[in-house]
Amino acid sequence: MMIFKLERFIFTALLGLVLNITAQAQSTTRELAEADTLNTIESLVSFATKHLHIPYRSGGTSKRGFDCSGFVRYCYNKLDITLPHSSSAQANHGEKIELEQARPGDLIFFKGQSSKSSRIGHVGIITEVTPSYVRFIHSAFKGGIRYDLLSASYYQKRFVAIRRMIQ
């Protein structure tokens, strides 16, 4: 009887140890995946920032000049993520995200020149999110690659959606 209790105790202790090691390994794997995602996002935002002040160019897809979707496509291509060269087509990719869950690396979509239109006509990459503002980088007709804030009335009136391409 004593041997049976001892065997049962050892078995329970070993099972607990195995389960604990498995849980730690899963936790470490999850932490590494989150770190990789952060590194990927930081890399994307850093790469995009290196292109500040490059001029706007209709249909542009290179350092000689970018349009908005060409710039986003160029930046994501660096991460081996292929996107179409159209802001409205890019809006069909990734996962739709609520504004409150936005994070750097997400794409932010806007109506085109007319705030009354329902069509997407502009896109940028979110670079910073705080409780008081959302900052994004994009290629604007006036100014080329630059930062803007969602809280600016021009963009606030035209805001449509946020999509996440990097999980």
C-alpha positions as CSV (number, residue, x, y, z in Angstrom):
1,M,0.0,0.0,0.0
2,M,2.8,2.4,0.9
3,I,4.6,1.7,-2.5
4,F,1.3,2.4,-4.3
5,K,1.0,5.8,-2.6
6,L,4.6,6.6,-3.3
7,E,4.2,5.6,-7.0
8,R,1.1,7.8,-7.2
9,F,2.9,10.7,-5.6
10,I,5.8,10.4,-8.0
11,F,3.5,10.1,-11.0
12,T,1.5,13.2,-9.9
13,A,4.7,15.2,-9.4
14,L,6.1,14.2,-12.8
15,L,2.8,15.0,-14.5
16,G,2.7,18.4,-12.9
17,L,6.3,19.0,-13.9
18,V,5.6,18.0,-17.6
19,L,2.5,20.2,-17.7
20,N,4.5,23.1,-16.2
21,I,7.3,22.7,-18.7
22,T,4.7,22.5,-21.6
23,A,3.0,25.7,-20.4
24,Q,6.3,27.5,-20.1
25,A,7.3,26.5,-23.6
26,Q,4.0,27.6,-25.0
27,S,4.3,30.9,-23.2
28,T,7.9,31.4,-24.5
29,T,6.7,30.6,-28.1
30,R,3.9,33.1,-27.8
31,E,6.3,35.8,-26.4
32,L,8.7,35.1,-29.3
33,A,5.9,35.4,-31.8
34,E,4.8,38.7,-30.3
35,A,8.4,40.0,-30.3
36,D,8.8,39.0,-34.0
37,T,5.5,40.9,-34.8
38,L,6.8,44.0,-32.9
39,N,10.2,43.7,-34.7
40,T,8.4,43.4,-38.0
41,I,6.2,46.5,-37.3
42,E,9.1,48.5,-36.1
43,S,11.0,47.5,-39.2
44,L,8.1,48.6,-41.4
45,V,7.6,51.9,-39.7
46,S,11.4,52.6,-39.7
47,F,11.6,51.8,-43.4
48,A,8.6,54.0,-44.3
49,T,10.1,56.9,-42.3
50,K,13.3,56.7,-44.3
51,H,11.3,57.9,-47.3
52,L,10.0,61.2,-45.8
53,H,9.9,64.1,-48.2
54,I,10.1,62.0,-51.4
55,P,7.8,63.7,-53.8
56,Y,4.3,62.7,-54.8
57,R,4.0,61.2,-58.2
58,S,0.8,59.9,-59.7
59,G,1.1,56.2,-60.3
60,G,4.6,56.4,-58.7
61,T,6.1,53.2,-57.2
62,S,9.8,54.2,-56.6
63,K,12.0,56.6,-54.8
64,R,11.6,59.0,-57.7
65,G,8.1,59.5,-56.5
66,F,5.1,57.6,-55.0
67,D,1.4,57.9,-55.0
68,C,-0.3,56.7,-51.7
69,S,-0.9,53.1,-52.6
70,G,2.4,52.8,-54.4
71,F,4.2,53.9,-51.2
72,V,2.2,51.5,-49.0
73,R,2.8,48.7,-51.5
74,Y,6.5,49.5,-51.7
75,C,6.9,49.4,-47.9
76,Y,4.9,46.2,-47.4
77,N,6.8,44.6,-50.3
78,K,10.0,44.9,-48.1
79,L,8.3,42.5,-45.7
80,D,7.4,40.1,-48.6
81,I,3.7,41.1,-48.3
82,T,2.3,41.7,-51.7
83,L,-0.5,44.3,-52.0
84,P,-2.2,45.7,-55.1
85,H,-1.4,49.1,-56.5
86,S,-4.8,50.7,-55.6
87,S,-6.0,52.0,-52.2
88,S,-9.5,50.6,-52.8
89,A,-8.1,47.2,-53.7
90,Q,-5.7,47.3,-50.7
91,A,-8.8,47.9,-48.5
92,N,-10.0,44.4,-49.4
93,H,-6.9,42.8,-47.8
94,G,-6.1,42.0,-44.2
95,E,-8.4,42.1,-41.2
96,K,-10.7,45.0,-40.4
97,I,-9.8,46.7,-37.1
98,E,-11.7,49.1,-35.0
99,L,-10.1,52.5,-34.4
100,E,-9.7,51.7,-30.7
101,Q,-7.6,48.6,-31.6
102,A,-5.4,50.4,-34.1
103,R,-1.6,50.0,-33.8
104,P,1.5,51.0,-35.8
105,G,1.8,49.1,-39.1
106,D,-2.0,49.0,-39.7
107,L,-3.3,50.6,-42.9
108,I,-5.6,53.5,-42.6
109,F,-8.0,54.3,-45.5
110,F,-9.8,57.4,-46.5
111,K,-12.3,58.7,-49.1
112,G,-10.7,60.5,-52.0
113,Q,-10.8,64.2,-52.6
114,S,-14.6,64.4,-51.9
115,S,-15.7,63.8,-48.3
116,K,-19.2,63.0,-49.7
117,S,-17.9,60.1,-51.8
118,S,-18.2,56.6,-50.5
119,R,-15.2,55.3,-52.4
120,I,-11.8,54.7,-50.9
121,G,-9.2,56.9,-52.6
122,H,-6.3,57.2,-50.2
123,V,-4.2,55.0,-47.8
124,G,-1.5,55.5,-45.3
125,I,0.5,53.4,-42.7
126,I,-0.2,54.1,-39.0
127,T,3.1,54.9,-37.2
128,E,1.9,55.9,-33.8
129,V,-1.2,55.5,-31.6
130,T,-1.8,57.3,-28.3
131,P,-4.9,58.0,-26.4
132,S,-5.1,61.4,-27.9
133,Y,-4.0,60.9,-31.6
134,V,-3.3,58.5,-34.4
135,R,-0.4,59.5,-36.6
136,F,0.2,58.0,-40.1
137,I,2.7,58.3,-42.9
138,H,1.5,58.6,-46.5
139,S,2.2,60.1,-49.9
140,A,0.1,63.2,-50.2
141,F,-0.5,65.2,-53.4
142,K,0.8,68.2,-51.5
143,G,4.0,67.4,-49.7
144,G,4.9,63.9,-50.9
145,I,5.8,61.4,-48.1
146,R,4.8,63.0,-44.9
147,Y,3.1,62.5,-41.5
148,D,-0.4,63.6,-40.7
149,L,-2.8,63.1,-37.8
150,L,-6.2,61.5,-38.1
151,S,-7.6,64.3,-35.9
152,A,-6.9,66.9,-38.7
153,S,-10.4,67.8,-40.0
154,Y,-9.5,67.0,-43.6
155,Y,-8.7,63.4,-42.6
156,Q,-11.3,63.0,-39.9
157,K,-14.1,63.8,-42.5
158,R,-12.7,61.3,-44.9
159,F,-11.7,58.4,-42.6
160,V,-13.2,55.1,-43.7
161,A,-11.4,52.1,-42.1
162,I,-8.3,50.5,-40.7
163,R,-7.0,47.1,-41.9
164,R,-4.3,44.9,-40.3
165,M,-1.9,43.1,-42.6
166,I,0.6,41.9,-39.9
167,Q,-0.9,39.7,-37.2
